[in-house]
Amino acid sequence: MAIKGSLKEASLPDVIQLLALGRKTGCLAVADRQNFGYTYFDDGRITFASIVNRRDRLGDLLVRNGRITDAQLRDAIDLQGADRDRKIGEILVEMGLVTRAELEDHIRVQVEEAVYYLFTWSSGTFNFEVGVRPETEDFLVSINPESLLLEGARRVDEWSLIAKKIPTLDIVFEADQGRLAESGVRLSDEQELILPLLNGRNDVQDVVDGSGLVEFEVGKAIYGLLSAGFARRVGTSATQQSERVNDARVEEHRNLGVAFYKTGMFDEAEREFRRVADLRPLEGHAPFYLGLIALRQARWDDAVEAFRGAMERGGAAPSGLHNLALALERAGRLADAEAACGEAVAGAPADARPVILWGVIALKREDPEVASQRLAKARELLGETPAPPLWYWAAALAAATAGEVSYALTIAREGVKACPTHPVLRNNLAVLLEATGELTEAERLLRETLAEEPSLPQLSKNLGDLLYRAGRYDDAQAAYDRAAKLAPALGDDLFFKLGNLAFRQRDRDRARTCWRRAAELNPGHQLARSNLEILDVPA
C-alpha cells in the first residue's frame, strides 16, 4: 500500500520517523514544483538518497578530501561518457583509485546531505511505495534515520535564517576583498574555499558546483560573510533569468519525467515530458514516454497517437512498434495491431515479447490455431527464461478455445506452479478444472483466491457460475451480488442470471431490473428481452 500526502500536512521528518518505526522497506519520493528527491529504506534504515538534477558531488568530495585528483576525476568522467549507466564510484573502484570501504564512507556523506536538503522542503508532496529498491545503485549504506533527524532539525533551524538572505540559488554575491584585508579576521575553511568564487559573476549554484561543498555549507559560509559585511549581493544570474532553450534545461525536464514515471507519479511525469516535447519537437524520446504514461493510465487512443509520433521523429524501432501494437490491441483495433506487431517481430526476431503479444492478438481475432503457433514460437525464444504470466494465460486460453481442454489444463497448472500468487492464472485454472469435472478442486481454488484477492470481480462471477450450475442458488446469488457491486458493467450474463435467481424467488421487480440491465449491456440478448416481455404480459 502506498503512503501519500502533502508536506504541508505532514513534515518530512515525521514521515521518515514513521517509516523508521514501522521498519518499512521501499522508496520515499518527494516532489516540490521542479524539485524531486527520493530516499530508499530497508527495514526502516536509510540505504540511499538522491536529489534529481542536483549535481553528483561524490567526485568533488573525493577531490576535496585529497583521495583523488582533478585529472583522475576527469578520466573517470570520460569513461562514464561511454556508458552512462555506470556510476562514478564504480568506475573509481575499478580504476583502483579508491577502495570500496572509502567509497561507502563518502556515499554515506552524500546520502546524509541529500536527506538534510530534503528536510528544508516545506511544501510539495510525498509518496512511499512499499518494496521498491534501488535498481542501479551497487553501493548502498545503512543509516539509522534517528541520527539524521537530530542533525536535520538543527540544520533546518539554521536554514530558516540563511534563507532570509539567500532565498534562491540564482543570487550573485561579491566579496569585499578590501574590507577583509583590513579586518584581519580568520575565516572558516569553507569561507576560505568559496571566497575566490564570490566574484560578482557566479551565482550560488556556481559556487556550490565550483567548491565541491554541499548547499548547506555554502549557504552557511555566505551567510556569515554577509552578516559581517564582507560580501554583498549584486544581482541574479543571467542564466537563471533567461528563458533560452539549452541542453541542460531539456535534460532537467527529461530526468524529472523519468523519475516521476518510475515512482508512479504519472501526471507529473506527463507534465515534464510535454515540456521536453515543446522544447525538442523533432525528437522521439518524449512522445515515447508520453505513450508509456498513456498506457499506464488506460488512455489507449492517446497512447497510439504518442507512439506514432515517437516513430515519426525517431524511426520505427521494434520497441516502439511493440508498444504501438499493445496500445492498438487494448483499443480494440486488432487489424492495425496485427500489422504493427508483425513489423515489431520482423525487426526483433529473437525477442519473445512481441511474439507473445502477436499470439494474444491472434487469440482476440478468434484464430486460436495461429495464436497457439505464435505462442509456441515465443516459448522457444524464451529458452531457459521463465515464461511471463501473460504467456500462460494466452496459451491456456488458445488451447481451450481450440477444444484442447486437457492440454489447456496442463498449461494452466504449469502457470499456477510458476506464478502461484497470480489471481488471474488461478482463476483460469479453476474454470478449466470445472470444465473437466473437478468441481470440488475448482471451488476450493476460487475461494482461496478470493480470500487473497477479494477485489477481483471475475473471481466472484466464476464462483457464482460454478454454484449456479450446481443448483446452489443462494450461494450463487451471494457471489453474483459481490461481482455486480465490484463491476456493474462486468457483463450481460451476470445480470441475466441474477434476474433468473430473482424470478425464482418471485421478486419480479428485481428480475425486471436485472434483465433490463442485461439487455442494456447486450442489446442482442434475446433471452433477456423475451423474459422482459413475459413479465409485462398481464396476469
Secondary structure, 3 states (H helix, E strand, C coil): CCEEEECCCCCHHHHHHHHHHCCCCEEEEEEECCEEEEEEEECCEEEEEEECCCCCCHHHHHHHCCCCCHHHHHHHHHHHHCCCCCCHHHHHHHCCCCCHHHHHHHHHHHHHHHHHHHHCCCCCEEEEEECCCCCCCCCCCCECHHHHHHHHHHHHHHHHHHHHHCCCCCEEEEECHHHHHHHCCCCCHHHHHHHHHCEEEEEHHHHHHHHCCCHHHHHHHHHHHHHCCCEEEEEECHHHHCCCCCHHHHHHHHHHHHHHHHCCCHHHHHHHHHHHHHHCCCCCHHHHHHHHHHHHCCCHHHHHHHHHHHHHHHCCCHHHHHHHHHHHHHCCCHHHHHHHHHHHHHHCCCCHHHHHHHHHHHHHCCCHHHHHHHHHHHHHHHCCCCCCHHHHHHHHHHHHHCCCHHHHHHHHHHHHHHCCCCHHHHHHHHHHHHHCCCHHHHHHHHHHHHHHCCCCHHHHHHHHHHHHHCCCHHHHHHHHHHHHHHCCCCCHHHHHHHHHHHHHCCCHHHHHHHHHHHHHHCCCCHHHHHHHHHHHCCC
